[in-house]
Every structure is written in structure tokens, then in C-alpha cells.
Amino acid sequence: MTDALSIALSGLRAQTTRLAATASNIANASTAGTVPSADPSAPASTVYTPVTVDLSSQAGGGVSAQVRPDLNAYSVIYDPSSVHANAEGLVAVPDVDLAEQLVNLIETKALFKANVSVIKTQDEMLGDLLDTIA
């Protein structure tokens, strides 16, 4: 029975990581930064780098979450009034798809509920077992 609990807890931890990544992407979706340069001697870009979460199964059961930056996830727009604009008036903005982020939130909520249900079932089964012994 302990295996079910540890698997459900790993699922909750993985979804917590996914929720944090999604929240970060949404919070920074409307930010702007300097356009990344191909010149290695140029200063680093200040544009927010969106992240994705890769979920993978663990040996023995459970799931783990790895946060991975999406290094090419920005668009260049014309905004000469921005403090981040280059000589041509271009700035970089993160390429965050808000619809995709909303789907991530819905999936995360459903997976949170599923893992909590496993924990509740584990608790009920353990309680029933203890009641039959006592």
C-alpha cells in the first residue's frame, strides 16, 4: 500500500512543478527584452525564456518532472518606444501560447485530483484494514 502512496506523492510533486512552470510562463507572457544576438561578444538577451516540463516515469513507479527552457521561443516585434529596443526599434517578446498554458492548467488540475483520490483511497483502505484487525 505504501507504493501507491509514494507514486501518488510523486505525481503531486510533478504537477506542482508543472503548475509553477505554467504560472511563470503566463506571468511573463507580456514582457519584452533585448533581441538575442548571434554575436557571442554581445550582451545576453533579457527576453524571458518560456519553459516546458517533461514528465517521465520512474523505475519502480511514480513520475518525475524536469523543467526545460525553450531557447528559441521568442518573437521579434517593432516597438521603438521600448527601453529594450535596438537600433532598428526591435524588441524580443516571449512566444507563449496562452491557450496552451490554459490547457496545461486544466490538465494539471485533473491530475492533482487523480493523485489526491489515490491518497484518499489508500487512507480508506488502511483504515478498513485496521478496523478488521482491531
N, C-alpha and C positions, 0 to 999 in steps of 0.2 A: 504494500500500500504506500510505502514511503516513496517508491519510484514515481507513482502518479503525482504525488505532491511536488517532488523535485522537478518533474517535467513541466507541470503547470506553472511553478515559480519561474522556471527558465523562460517560459512563454511570456509571463508578465514582465520580466526584465527586458526581453527582446522588444516587446511592444512599447515599453517605456522609452527605450532608445529610439524607436521609430517615431513615437509621438514628439519627442524632443527635436528630432531632425526635421519633421514636418513643420513644427511650430517655428523653428529657426528660418526655414525657407519662406514661410508665409510672412513672418515679421520683416524679413529683409527683401521681399519681392520688389518693393518700390524704391529701393535705394539706388544710388549711382556711384560710380567710381571712375578712375582713370582707365583709359583704354590700354589693355596689355600690349606690350611692345615685343617684337621679335628680337630686338637688340638686348643681349644679356647684360650690358652695362647700364641700361635704362633702369630707373627705379621700379620697384614692383608695383603691380596694379593694386588699386584699392577697391576694386569691384568685389562684392560679396560672391563667394563661390557656393552655389547650391550643393546640397549633399543628398545622397541616396543611402538607403540602408539595405544591405544584403543579408538575408536570413538564411541560415544553413543548419541542417540537423547535426546534432552531436552524437558521438558514439555512445551507445547505452541509453539513448532517449533524450529528448529535450531539443532546444533550439538556441542558437546564438545569433547575435546581431553585430554586424560590422558596418560602421559608418564610412562611406567612401565619397570623397569630393568629386563633383562633376566639373573637371577643369575647363571644358570648352562651353560651359553653359552660360554664355553671356551674349548680348546683342549690342551692337553699336548704334546709337541714335544721335541725332543732331540736336544739341542743346547748348548754344554758345553762352548762355547766361549762367550755366553751372560752374561752380568753383573747380570742378574736375575736368572741364572741357580742355581739349588740347588745342593746338594752333588752328585746326580746321573746325573747331567748335563741336567735336565729337566726344561723347562720353559712353562708358560701358554701363549696361544695366543687366542684372541677373536675369537669366532666361528661366523663370519659374512659372510653370503652368499651374495656375490656381485651381483649375478643375481637377487636375491630377492630385494636387495636395488635398483637396476635399475628399476625393475617393480614398486616399491614404488614411484620412481621419476616420472615415466610415468603416474601413476595414479594421483599423486599429481598435475602434470601439467594439466591433463584433468579436475580435479575438480576445480582448480584455474580458468580455462577458463569458466567452467559452472557457477561458482559463479559470476564472472565478467559479464557474459552475463545476469544474473538475475538483477544485478545492473544497467546495461545499459538499459535493458528493462523497469525497474522501472523508470529510468530517462526519457526515451522517453514517457512513459505513463503519467507521471506527467506533462511533457512539453505539450503534446497534450491536457490534461485536462485544463491546464492554458490557452492555446491558445483558447479553446472553450469558456471559461469564459470571456476572455478579448475582 
